[in-house]
Amino acid sequence: MPTNIKQNTIFAIFMATLMSYFMINYNKFLLGAPLNRNLFYFPVKQYIVVLPIAVAFSVLFVNKGAKIIALRFVEPGNTHPFKVKSAFTFAHVIFMAPLMSLVSSGIWSDVTLRDFLLTWPIKILQNAPFAFMINIFIAAPIVGFIFRRKKPYIN
């Protein structure tokens, strides 16, 4: 795992890249996009906006808050590693799901403020479980593998 700010930033870029891709495609599917190979083409327009925001939120705010919350429930030395990773992932998703749902709803929805305030909690409830599952079972193992391989070169 990251031990300094440079490693934390690179880890956040890797993780935000994968998570943004999965979440953009998931939300396109929820909005009625047909489930075919065209759904998974690289969503450049959304990606250019969402990726820098996700990295900034993650590095500046979410990582610190998620660490504080997760360490209230687990002790890394005395708890099974999967439980520790799950606690950190859950805490991270608890912070990121509302923030990124707010950003994506604010940017790509053409609704009034009242409708926005009604649909934002629904968007959080739709995105958070999927984000947790994708993070713990797909994104975290892939990014962890890449990061462990490249960590000696990042100092």
N, CA, C and O atoms as a DFTB+ gen file, in Angstrom:
620 C
 N C O
     1  1       0.831      -1.180       0.000
     2  2       0.000       0.000       0.000
     3  2       0.881       1.251       0.000
     4  3       2.068       1.187       0.319
     5  1       0.290       2.378      -0.358
     6  2       1.074       3.619      -0.442
     7  2       1.619       4.046       0.915
     8  3       0.953       3.927       1.943
     9  1       2.858       4.548       0.885
    10  2       3.481       4.991       2.135
    11  2       3.811       6.476       2.154
    12  3       4.100       7.021       3.219
    13  1       3.775       7.150       0.998
    14  2       4.022       8.590       0.972
    15  2       3.038       9.249      -0.003
    16  3       2.247       8.561      -0.648
    17  1       3.089      10.564      -0.107
    18  2       2.102      11.297      -0.903
    19  2       2.222      10.994      -2.391
    20  3       1.217      10.941      -3.099
    21  1       3.452      10.795      -2.870
    22  2       3.634      10.470      -4.288
    23  2       3.024       9.106      -4.606
    24  3       2.306       8.960      -5.595
    25  1       3.308       8.112      -3.773
    26  2       2.716       6.794      -3.979
    27  2       1.199       6.836      -3.825
    28  3       0.479       6.169      -4.568
    29  1       0.715       7.618      -2.864
    30  2      -0.722       7.757      -2.656
    31  2      -1.386       8.355      -3.895
    32  3      -2.462       7.910      -4.294
    33  1      -0.761       9.349      -4.499
    34  2      -1.318       9.987      -5.695
    35  2      -1.335       9.020      -6.869
    36  3      -2.326       8.947      -7.596
    37  1      -0.260       8.284      -7.060
    38  2      -0.206       7.325      -8.171
    39  2      -1.220       6.208      -7.950
    40  3      -1.897       5.793      -8.890
    41  1      -1.330       5.718      -6.714
    42  2      -2.329       4.698      -6.403
    43  2      -3.737       5.228      -6.665
    44  3      -4.577       4.517      -7.218
    45  1      -3.995       6.473      -6.270
    46  2      -5.320       7.077      -6.494
    47  2      -5.616       7.221      -7.982
    48  3      -6.755       7.029      -8.407
    49  1      -4.607       7.557      -8.776
    50  2      -4.809       7.676     -10.223
    51  2      -5.176       6.317     -10.816
    52  3      -6.110       6.215     -11.612
    53  1      -4.440       5.272     -10.427
    54  2      -4.758       3.923     -10.917
    55  2      -6.170       3.514     -10.510
    56  3      -6.951       3.045     -11.337
    57  1      -6.488       3.694      -9.237
    58  2      -7.786       3.263      -8.727
    59  2      -8.919       4.089      -9.337
    60  3      -9.954       3.539      -9.714
    61  1      -8.728       5.396      -9.434
    62  2      -9.770       6.242     -10.019
    63  2      -9.978       5.930     -11.496
    64  3     -11.096       6.026     -12.001
    65  1      -8.917       5.563     -12.182
    66  2      -9.042       5.210     -13.595
    67  2      -9.950       4.006     -13.767
    68  3     -10.870       4.036     -14.585
    69  1      -9.706       2.956     -13.013
    70  2     -10.546       1.765     -13.130
    71  2     -11.954       2.007     -12.616
    72  3     -12.929       1.654     -13.280
    73  1     -12.067       2.602     -11.446
    74  2     -13.395       2.812     -10.859
    75  2     -14.246       3.757     -11.699
    76  3     -15.448       3.537     -11.850
    77  1     -13.641       4.801     -12.243
    78  2     -14.404       5.724     -13.089
    79  2     -14.923       5.014     -14.328
    80  3     -16.071       5.211     -14.727
    81  1     -14.080       4.188     -14.935
    82  2     -14.503       3.449     -16.122
    83  2     -15.694       2.544     -15.813
    84  3     -16.688       2.554     -16.538
    85  1     -15.593       1.758     -14.729
    86  2     -16.683       0.856     -14.377
    87  2     -17.945       1.617     -13.995
    88  3     -19.043       1.231     -14.395
    89  1     -17.804       2.691     -13.226
    90  2     -18.985       3.412     -12.773
    91  2     -19.664       4.181     -13.900
    92  3     -20.891       4.274     -13.924
    93  1     -18.897       4.729     -14.825
    94  2     -19.503       5.408     -15.970
    95  2     -20.309       4.412     -16.793
    96  3     -21.440       4.701     -17.183
    97  1     -19.739       3.248     -17.057
    98  2     -20.455       2.235     -17.832
    99  2     -21.662       1.692     -17.082
   100  3     -22.699       1.428     -17.691
   101  1     -21.544       1.525     -15.783
   102  2     -22.670       1.063     -14.976
   103  2     -23.821       2.072     -15.034
   104  3     -24.982       1.692     -15.188
   105  1     -23.492       3.343     -14.912
   106  2     -24.539       4.357     -14.963
   107  2     -25.142       4.495     -16.360
   108  3     -26.331       4.784     -16.493
   109  1     -24.338       4.293     -17.397
   110  2     -24.899       4.269     -18.747
   111  2     -25.885       3.118     -18.887
   112  3     -26.940       3.270     -19.503
   113  1     -25.543       1.972     -18.319
   114  2     -26.441       0.819     -18.360
   115  2     -27.726       1.107     -17.584
   116  3     -28.814       0.750     -18.037
   117  1     -27.612       1.751     -16.418
   118  2     -28.805       2.094     -15.636
   119  2     -29.721       3.059     -16.377
   120  3     -30.938       3.036     -16.196
   121  1     -29.129       3.904     -17.208
   122  2     -29.936       4.867     -17.968
   123  2     -30.550       4.262     -19.226
   124  3     -31.236       4.957     -19.975
   125  1     -30.312       2.985     -19.461
   126  2     -30.975       2.321     -20.578
   127  2     -30.104       1.997     -21.760
   128  3     -30.623       1.591     -22.800
   129  1     -28.796       2.159     -21.647
   130  2     -27.923       1.782     -22.756
   131  2     -27.989       0.270     -22.930
   132  3     -27.979      -0.466     -21.943
   133  1     -28.056      -0.196     -24.163
   134  2     -28.137      -1.647     -24.363
   135  2     -26.847      -2.339     -23.936
   136  3     -25.756      -1.788     -24.080
   137  1     -26.983      -3.533     -23.418
   138  2     -25.836      -4.295     -22.952
   139  2     -25.207      -5.015     -24.140
   140  3     -25.540      -6.162     -24.440
   141  1     -24.302      -4.325     -24.802
   142  2     -23.541      -4.912     -25.906
   143  2     -22.134      -4.341     -25.865
   144  3     -21.792      -3.604     -24.940
   145  1     -21.323      -4.668     -26.844
   146  2     -19.922      -4.240     -26.795
   147  2     -19.760      -2.728     -26.892
   148  3     -18.743      -2.197     -26.446
   149  1     -20.730      -2.021     -27.462
   150  2     -20.636      -0.564     -27.564
   151  2     -20.716       0.112     -26.203
   152  3     -20.223       1.226     -26.030
   153  1     -21.334      -0.558     -25.239
   154  2     -21.436       0.019     -23.896
   155  2     -20.059       0.212     -23.276
   156  3     -19.856       1.158     -22.516
   157  1     -19.113      -0.666     -23.587
   158  2     -17.819      -0.650     -22.917
   159  2     -16.744       0.124     -23.661
   160  3     -15.585       0.132     -23.246
   161  1     -17.119       0.775     -24.756
   162  2     -16.137       1.629     -25.415
   163  2     -15.756       2.751     -24.469
   164  3     -16.553       3.182     -23.635
   165  1     -14.557       3.204     -24.610
   166  2     -14.010       4.198     -23.696
   167  2     -14.843       5.482     -23.722
   168  3     -14.907       6.143     -24.758
   169  1     -15.475       5.848     -22.617
   170  2     -16.326       7.039     -22.556
   171  2     -15.488       8.304     -22.339
   172  3     -15.384       8.796     -21.215
   173  1     -14.901       8.822     -23.401
   174  2     -13.922       9.905     -23.292
   175  2     -14.519      11.175     -22.691
   176  3     -13.910      11.796     -21.820
   177  1     -15.693      11.558     -23.145
   178  2     -16.292      12.821     -22.695
   179  2     -16.493      12.834     -21.176
   180  3     -16.126      13.801     -20.510
   181  1     -17.068      11.776     -20.638
   182  2     -17.275      11.722     -19.199
   183  2     -15.956      11.512     -18.459
   184  3     -15.749      12.055     -17.374
   185  1     -15.089      10.740     -19.043
   186  2     -13.833      10.377     -18.395
   187  2     -12.951      11.595     -18.157
   188  3     -12.326      11.709     -17.103
   189  1     -12.896      12.502     -19.121
   190  2     -12.065      13.700     -19.007
   191  2     -12.509      14.555     -17.821
   192  3     -11.685      15.201     -17.175
   193  1     -13.801      14.559     -17.541
   194  2     -14.320      15.363     -16.439
   195  2     -14.220      14.616     -15.112
   196  3     -13.808      15.192     -14.105
   197  1     -14.590      13.350     -15.106
   198  2     -14.719      12.603     -13.857
   199  2     -13.368      12.206     -13.266
   200  3     -13.192      12.272     -12.050
   201  1     -12.429      11.801     -14.084
   202  2     -11.158      11.284     -13.569
   203  2     -10.382      12.294     -12.725
   204  3      -9.975      11.944     -11.617
   205  1     -10.153      13.530     -13.186
   206  2      -9.420      14.475     -12.322
   207  2     -10.156      14.793     -11.018
   208  3      -9.527      14.979      -9.977
   209  1     -11.480      14.854     -11.077
   210  2     -12.256      15.126      -9.867
   211  2     -12.131      13.964      -8.887
   212  3     -11.967      14.180      -7.686
   213  1     -12.207      12.735      -9.392
   214  2     -12.094      11.561      -8.531
   215  2     -10.711      11.479      -7.889
   216  3     -10.594      11.169      -6.704
   217  1      -9.677      11.752      -8.656
   218  2      -8.316      11.720      -8.104
   219  2      -8.150      12.811      -7.048
   220  3      -7.589      12.564      -5.980
   221  1      -8.630      13.999      -7.339
   222  2      -8.503      15.101      -6.381
   223  2      -9.250      14.795      -5.084
   224  3      -8.695      14.965      -3.999
   225  1     -10.498      14.345      -5.184
   226  2     -11.253      13.981      -3.982
   227  2     -10.527      12.901      -3.190
   228  3     -10.398      12.990      -1.969
   229  1     -10.060      11.889      -3.894
   230  2      -9.420      10.758      -3.227
   231  2      -8.148      11.179      -2.498
   232  3      -7.958      10.840      -1.330
   233  1      -7.282      11.910      -3.181
   234  2      -5.996      12.292      -2.578
   235  2      -6.175      13.328      -1.479
   236  3      -5.562      13.217      -0.416
   237  1      -7.004      14.329      -1.723
   238  2      -7.099      15.448      -0.784
   239  2      -7.977      15.166       0.432
   240  3      -7.675      15.632       1.530
   241  1      -9.061      14.410       0.250
   242  2     -10.024      14.277       1.346
   243  2     -10.299      12.838       1.767
   244  3     -10.208      12.499       2.947
   245  1     -10.628      12.013       0.810
   246  2     -11.232      10.726       1.111
   247  2     -10.260       9.741       1.762
   248  3     -10.641       9.041       2.700
   249  1      -9.035       9.672       1.293
   250  2      -8.091       8.700       1.857
   251  2      -7.880       8.904       3.348
   252  3      -7.826       7.934       4.104
   253  1      -7.761      10.142       3.775
   254  2      -7.556      10.427       5.201
   255  2      -8.789      10.064       6.019
   256  3      -8.684       9.427       7.067
   257  1      -9.954      10.474       5.531
   258  2     -11.194      10.163       6.243
   259  2     -11.497       8.678       6.276
   260  3     -11.945       8.154       7.296
   261  1     -11.253       7.993       5.160
   262  2     -11.503       6.551       5.111
   263  2     -10.573       5.809       6.057
   264  3     -10.982       4.838       6.694
   265  1      -9.340       6.250       6.154
   266  2      -8.380       5.601       7.063
   267  2      -8.824       5.768       8.511
   268  3      -8.752       4.824       9.298
   269  1      -9.277       6.954       8.860
   270  2      -9.739       7.208      10.227
   271  2     -10.940       6.329      10.566
   272  3     -10.989       5.719      11.634
   273  1     -11.902       6.269       9.656
   274  2     -13.110       5.461       9.888
   275  2     -12.772       3.980       9.959
   276  3     -13.238       3.282      10.860
   277  1     -11.968       3.492       9.020
   278  2     -11.645       2.059       8.983
   279  2     -10.880       1.621      10.215
   280  3     -11.115       0.531      10.737
   281  1      -9.967       2.454      10.687
   282  2      -9.169       2.071      11.858
   283  2      -9.977       2.067      13.154
   284  3      -9.501       1.569      14.175
   285  1     -11.177       2.609      13.126
   286  2     -12.054       2.501      14.288
   287  2     -12.624       1.091      14.435
   288  3     -12.989       0.673      15.534
   289  1     -12.696       0.364      13.319
   290  2     -13.345      -0.942      13.330
   291  2     -12.383      -2.121      13.222
   292  3     -12.732      -3.234      13.615
   293  1     -11.190      -1.901      12.702
   294  2     -10.234      -3.000      12.547
   295  2      -8.864      -2.571      13.047
   296  3      -8.525      -1.388      13.046
   297  1      -8.089      -3.549      13.471
   298  2      -6.686      -3.336      13.828
   299  2      -5.854      -4.122      12.829
   300  3      -5.896      -5.352      12.835
   301  1      -5.090      -3.438      11.961
   302  2      -4.366      -4.139      10.901
   303  2      -3.472      -5.288      11.368
   304  3      -3.308      -6.256      10.625
   305  1      -2.900      -5.225      12.546
   306  2      -2.038      -6.304      13.019
   307  2      -2.795      -7.495      13.570
   308  3      -2.282      -8.614      13.551
   309  1      -4.020      -7.274      14.068
   310  2      -4.771      -8.331      14.754
   311  2      -5.970      -8.843      13.975
   312  3      -6.671      -9.734      14.454
   313  1      -6.225      -8.311      12.796
   314  2      -7.407      -8.670      12.026
   315  2      -6.982      -9.314      10.713
   316  3      -5.919      -9.009      10.173
   317  1      -7.816     -10.198      10.215
   318  2      -7.537     -10.860       8.941
   319  2      -7.380      -9.803       7.843
   320  3      -8.146      -8.840       7.811
   321  1      -6.399      -9.966       6.942
   322  2      -6.146      -8.952       5.910
   323  2      -7.354      -8.630       5.023
   324  3      -7.529      -7.482       4.617
   325  1      -8.187      -9.631       4.719
   326  2      -9.369      -9.355       3.892
   327  2     -10.344      -8.444       4.628
   328  3     -10.968      -7.582       4.009
   329  1     -10.483      -8.624       5.937
   330  2     -11.360      -7.750       6.713
   331  2     -10.825      -6.322       6.750
   332  3     -11.589      -5.358       6.696
   333  1      -9.507      -6.199       6.843
   334  2      -8.895      -4.867       6.841
   335  2      -9.131      -4.188       5.501
   336  3      -9.544      -3.029       5.451
   337  1      -8.868      -4.911       4.410
   338  2      -9.100      -4.341       3.078
   339  2     -10.563      -4.004       2.873
   340  3     -10.890      -2.972       2.287
   341  1     -11.454      -4.875       3.354
   342  2     -12.888      -4.614       3.215
   343  2     -13.298      -3.365       3.989
   344  3     -14.108      -2.572       3.508
   345  1     -12.739      -3.187       5.186
   346  2     -13.064      -2.009       5.986
   347  2     -12.582      -0.734       5.301
   348  3     -13.312       0.256       5.250
   349  1     -11.359      -0.752       4.775
   350  2     -10.848       0.422       4.068
   351  2     -11.662       0.690       2.806
   352  3     -11.977       1.841       2.502
   353  1     -12.002      -0.360       2.078
   354  2     -12.791      -0.191       0.855
   355  2     -14.171       0.347       1.171
   356  3     -14.653       1.260       0.500
   357  1     -14.813      -0.213       2.191
   358  2     -16.143       0.241       2.577
   359  2     -16.117       1.708       2.998
   360  3     -16.983       2.486       2.601
   361  1     -15.132       2.080       3.795
   362  2     -15.021       3.478       4.232
   363  2     -14.758       4.398       3.046
   364  3     -15.306       5.499       2.981
   365  1     -13.931       3.957       2.116
   366  2     -13.638       4.762       0.935
   367  2     -14.892       4.950       0.089
   368  3     -15.162       6.054      -0.383
   369  1     -15.654       3.885      -0.106
   370  2     -16.878       3.970      -0.902
   371  2     -17.916       4.841      -0.206
   372  3     -18.657       5.573      -0.862
   373  1     -17.972       4.764       1.122
   374  2     -18.927       5.588       1.875
   375  2     -18.683       7.077       1.615
   376  3     -19.629       7.864       1.565
   377  1     -17.422       7.458       1.450
   378  2     -17.112       8.858       1.151
   379  2     -17.259       9.171      -0.343
   380  3     -17.833      10.195      -0.713
   381  1     -16.738       8.286      -1.194
   382  2     -16.676       8.590      -2.626
   383  2     -18.036       8.481      -3.333
   384  3     -18.305       9.261      -4.247
   385  1     -18.879       7.554      -2.943
   386  2     -20.163       7.374      -3.637
   387  2     -21.017       8.647      -3.608
   388  3     -21.512       9.060      -4.657
   389  1     -21.208       9.282      -2.448
   390  2     -21.988      10.522      -2.474
   391  2     -21.304      11.655      -3.249
   392  3     -21.962      12.409      -3.965
   393  1     -19.981      11.766      -3.100
   394  2     -19.274      12.851      -3.794
   395  2     -19.342      12.685      -5.311
   396  3     -19.671      13.631      -6.028
   397  1     -19.033      11.489      -5.795
   398  2     -19.021      11.282      -7.239
   399  2     -20.426      11.232      -7.815
   400  3     -20.624      11.611      -8.970
   401  1     -21.411      10.773      -7.042
   402  2     -22.799      10.831      -7.502
   403  2     -23.262      12.283      -7.604
   404  3     -24.005      12.638      -8.519
   405  1     -22.826      13.113      -6.672
   406  2     -23.139      14.535      -6.733
   407  2     -22.533      15.166      -7.980
   408  3     -23.198      15.924      -8.686
   409  1     -21.272      14.851      -8.247
   410  2     -20.594      15.413      -9.415
   411  2     -21.260      14.958     -10.701
   412  3     -21.576      15.776     -11.565
   413  1     -21.476      13.646     -10.830
   414  2     -22.050      13.148     -12.081
   415  2     -23.491      13.589     -12.257
   416  3     -23.907      13.884     -13.377
   417  1     -24.261      13.641     -11.188
   418  2     -25.645      14.113     -11.298
   419  2     -25.684      15.596     -11.633
   420  3     -26.535      16.042     -12.403
   421  1     -24.765      16.358     -11.057
   422  2     -24.734      17.793     -11.330
   423  2     -24.297      18.120     -12.734
   424  3     -24.764      19.098     -13.318
   425  1     -23.410      17.320     -13.288
   426  2     -22.880      17.609     -14.622
   427  2     -23.801      17.123     -15.723
   428  3     -24.065      17.854     -16.678
   429  1     -24.302      15.879     -15.602
   430  2     -24.997      15.268     -16.735
   431  2     -26.497      15.176     -16.616
   432  3     -27.129      14.556     -17.472
   433  1     -27.098      15.756     -15.605
   434  2     -28.556      15.701     -15.541
   435  2     -29.130      17.079     -15.840
   436  3     -28.609      18.101     -15.394
   437  1     -30.191      17.078     -16.590
   438  2     -30.868      18.326     -16.955
   439  2     -32.139      18.474     -16.132
   440  3     -33.238      18.526     -16.684
   441  1     -31.993      18.541     -14.830
   442  2     -33.145      18.632     -13.950
   443  2     -33.046      19.889     -13.103
   444  3     -31.989      20.512     -12.998
   445  1     -34.162      20.242     -12.507
   446  2     -34.191      21.388     -11.611
   447  2     -33.528      21.016     -10.289
   448  3     -33.249      19.846     -10.029
   449  1     -33.282      22.017      -9.465
   450  2     -32.631      21.781      -8.178
   451  2     -33.466      20.859      -7.296
   452  3     -32.921      19.994      -6.610
   453  1     -34.786      21.040      -7.313
   454  2     -35.657      20.188      -6.493
   455  2     -35.569      18.734      -6.942
   456  3     -35.443      17.830      -6.117
   457  1     -35.635      18.514      -8.246
   458  2     -35.519      17.145      -8.758
   459  2     -34.136      16.578      -8.493
   460  3     -33.986      15.390      -8.206
   461  1     -33.130      17.431      -8.588
   462  2     -31.760      16.986      -8.308
   463  2     -31.632      16.521      -6.867
   464  3     -31.026      15.482      -6.605
   465  1     -32.192      17.270      -5.932
   466  2     -32.107      16.896      -4.515
   467  2     -32.894      15.625      -4.221
   468  3     -32.598      14.929      -3.249
   469  1     -33.887      15.313      -5.042
   470  2     -34.630      14.071      -4.874
   471  2     -33.928      12.881      -5.516
   472  3     -34.010      11.765      -5.003
   473  1     -33.242      13.106      -6.626
   474  2     -32.614      11.986      -7.336
   475  2     -31.203      11.677      -6.831
   476  3     -30.713      10.564      -7.019
   477  1     -30.557      12.630      -6.204
   478  2     -29.192      12.392      -5.731
   479  2     -29.107      11.244      -4.721
   480  3     -28.242      10.382      -4.875
   481  1     -29.977      11.191      -3.679
   482  2     -29.909      10.035      -2.758
   483  2     -30.193       8.699      -3.464
   484  3     -29.613       7.674      -3.105
   485  1     -31.064       8.708      -4.443
   486  2     -31.342       7.476      -5.195
   487  2     -30.099       7.051      -5.962
   488  3     -29.774       5.865      -6.008
   489  1     -29.410       7.998      -6.556
   490  2     -28.179       7.708      -7.301
   491  2     -27.114       7.132      -6.359
   492  3     -26.376       6.223      -6.742
   493  1     -27.032       7.650      -5.145
   494  2     -26.075       7.120      -4.165
   495  2     -26.406       5.665      -3.847
   496  3     -25.520       4.811      -3.827
   497  1     -27.683       5.389      -3.600
   498  2     -28.090       4.023      -3.267
   499  2     -27.899       3.059      -4.442
   500  3     -27.675       1.868      -4.230
   501  1     -27.986       3.556      -5.662
   502  2     -27.732       2.713      -6.829
   503  2     -26.242       2.447      -7.013
   504  3     -25.848       1.338      -7.373
   505  1     -25.425       3.445      -6.771
   506  2     -24.003       3.343      -7.072
   507  2     -23.164       2.714      -5.970
   508  3     -22.206       2.003      -6.273
   509  1     -23.488       2.948      -4.711
   510  2     -22.622       2.503      -3.614
   511  2     -22.423       0.985      -3.569
   512  3     -21.278       0.544      -3.465
   513  1     -23.479       0.162      -3.643
   514  2     -23.214      -1.289      -3.593
   515  2     -22.372      -1.784      -4.767
   516  3     -21.484      -2.617      -4.588
   517  1     -22.651      -1.272      -5.965
   518  2     -21.869      -1.679      -7.130
   519  2     -20.427      -1.209      -6.995
   520  3     -19.498      -1.946      -7.323
   521  1     -20.239       0.009      -6.516
   522  2     -18.881       0.539      -6.339
   523  2     -18.098      -0.296      -5.336
   524  3     -16.915      -0.564      -5.545
   525  1     -18.744      -0.711      -4.249
   526  2     -18.060      -1.541      -3.258
   527  2     -17.638      -2.876      -3.867
   528  3     -16.496      -3.304      -3.701
   529  1     -18.550      -3.525      -4.566
   530  2     -18.242      -4.834      -5.160
   531  2     -17.157      -4.730      -6.229
   532  3     -16.237      -5.548      -6.258
   533  1     -17.254      -3.748      -7.089
   534  2     -16.233      -3.572      -8.130
   535  2     -14.887      -3.245      -7.487
   536  3     -13.847      -3.745      -7.917
   537  1     -14.916      -2.412      -6.466
   538  2     -13.666      -2.028      -5.808
   539  2     -13.004      -3.223      -5.139
   540  3     -11.809      -3.447      -5.332
   541  1     -13.744      -3.987      -4.367
   542  2     -13.135      -5.053      -3.573
   543  2     -12.745      -6.262      -4.418
   544  3     -11.751      -6.924      -4.121
   545  1     -13.515      -6.559      -5.472
   546  2     -13.267      -7.786      -6.222
   547  2     -12.547      -7.591      -7.558
   548  3     -11.958      -8.539      -8.078
   549  1     -12.584      -6.395      -8.115
   550  2     -11.940      -6.188      -9.419
   551  2     -10.858      -5.115      -9.349
   552  3      -9.690      -5.396      -9.615
   553  1     -11.235      -3.890      -8.993
   554  2     -10.291      -2.772      -9.063
   555  2      -9.148      -2.911      -8.056
   556  3      -7.985      -2.744      -8.423
   557  1      -9.456      -3.210      -6.808
   558  2      -8.395      -3.307      -5.795
   559  2      -7.391      -4.425      -6.096
   560  3      -6.190      -4.193      -5.959
   561  1      -7.823      -5.620      -6.497
   562  2      -6.810      -6.629      -6.849
   563  2      -5.951      -6.238      -8.048
   564  3      -4.742      -6.470      -8.043
   565  1      -6.560      -5.648      -9.072
   566  2      -5.791      -5.257     -10.259
   567  2      -4.814      -4.139      -9.916
   568  3      -3.629      -4.226     -10.238
   569  1      -5.304      -3.098      -9.266
   570  2      -4.447      -1.964      -8.916
   571  2      -3.396      -2.388      -7.890
   572  3      -2.248      -1.952      -7.969
   573  1      -3.771      -3.226      -6.940
   574  2      -2.802      -3.718      -5.964
   575  2      -1.682      -4.505      -6.625
   576  3      -0.515      -4.351      -6.263
   577  1      -2.028      -5.349      -7.593
   578  2      -1.022      -6.114      -8.316
   579  2      -0.071      -5.189      -9.074
   580  3       1.148      -5.346      -9.001
   581  1      -0.635      -4.227      -9.800
   582  2       0.195      -3.276     -10.560
   583  2       1.063      -2.461      -9.609
   584  3       2.254      -2.262      -9.851
   585  1       0.449      -1.992      -8.524
   586  2       1.179      -1.137      -7.589
   587  2       2.311      -1.899      -6.900
   588  3       3.400      -1.355      -6.717
   589  1       2.063      -3.150      -6.517
   590  2       3.139      -3.934      -5.889
   591  2       4.295      -4.164      -6.850
   592  3       5.453      -4.199      -6.433
   593  1       3.989      -4.322      -8.131
   594  2       5.045      -4.532      -9.130
   595  2       5.850      -3.249      -9.375
   596  3       7.058      -3.309      -9.604
   597  1       5.176      -2.081      -9.325
   598  2       5.816      -0.809      -9.652
   599  2       6.288      -0.022      -8.432
   600  3       6.995       0.974      -8.587
   601  1       5.914      -0.444      -7.222
   602  2       6.232       0.312      -6.007
   603  2       7.731       0.554      -5.817
   604  3       8.111       1.652      -5.412
   605  1       8.596      -0.425      -6.093
   606  2      10.041      -0.128      -5.921
   607  2      10.547       1.018      -6.792
   608  3      11.557       1.646      -6.475
   609  1       9.841       1.289      -7.889
   610  2      10.283       2.356      -8.803
   611  2       9.677       3.714      -8.442
   612  3      10.083       4.737      -8.994
   613  1       8.716       3.731      -7.528
   614  2       8.024       4.971      -7.144
   615  2       8.499       5.360      -5.751
   616  3       8.074       4.757      -4.767
   617  1       9.351       6.333      -5.654
   618  2       9.820       6.798      -4.335
   619  2       9.722       8.256      -4.199
   620  3      10.075       8.803      -3.154
